[in-house]
């Protein structure tokens, strides 16, 4: 099954700005330490794993055919993206640069 390209590129600047405001509005900055964000990222990844835990490889390939499961997958992927980007922002990591650096090794 070939991977489909997203219909729209991610606007990371917009996401970062929204996250910063969202965090500021809730006074969460003291809690968004790298340690806490890494732990939250791990928890969200585990929640994604839980969706697929008992599926066969064939069932997992068709996970998005179920409306309920597709929603759960999208939400967990969004949570993972949230914490990944929040952590990168807090650590001042350029994810695109880091990605291509990693791919060269």
C-alpha positions, 0 to 999 in steps of 0.5 A: 500500500503506497503512502499518500502525501498529505494534502497540505503541508504542515504550517509549523510556524502557525502550530508553534504560535498556537501552542505557545499561546495555548500554553501561556493562556493556561499558565502551563509553562512551568510544567512544560519542562523537557522531562515532562514533555518527553514523558507525555510524548511517550504516553501518547505514543503508548496510547497509539500502540494500544489501538493496534495492540491486538490487531493482526497485521491485516487488520492494522493495515485497514485500521482507517476503514473503521470510523471510530478507530480512524478517529482514535488514530488521528487524535493520538497522532495529533497528540504525539505531534503536539508533544513532539513539537512542543518539546522541540520548541522548548529545546530549540531544535530545528526538526527539519534540519535534524531530520535531514541530518539523521537521514545522512547518517 
